[in-house]
Amino acid sequence: MVSSKDVEWLEQLPCAVTVCDKKFRILYLNERSAEVNARDGGKGLIGKDLLNCHPPEARTKLRRVMAGKLPNIYTIEKNGVKKMVYQAHWGRKGAPAGLLEISFEIPQELPHFVRT
């Protein structure tokens, strides 16, 4: 499991952060992730299989991300709230060790800037 001392600052972020190991066992949910996933158990999901929280098509994508392929990045809208979701593997010594998912609300109209 993840030490609360190591991730104390994550608890205050206004985005949902979920971390699992390479067997898709949930290691950590910050406070926002626990709120978003309250219906499914919130912090009680720690130790559970992340794949069980997703439909079959999403499970395939998560396995691909875990295998070291490109991250899975997309937007969703639910109940009038638009979110950005970023899923990527995290590693140890160059090998995938788990998966990180970060999601946060975004405005319906999001400004886009091209910088040089």
Buried (B, 14 or more C-beta within 10 A) or exposed (E): EEEEEEBEEBBEBEBBBBBBBBEBBBBBBBBBBBEBBEEEBBBEBBEBBBBEBBEEEEBEBBEBBBEEEEEBEEEEEEEEEBBBBBBBBBEEEEEBBBBBBBBBEEEEEEEEEEEE
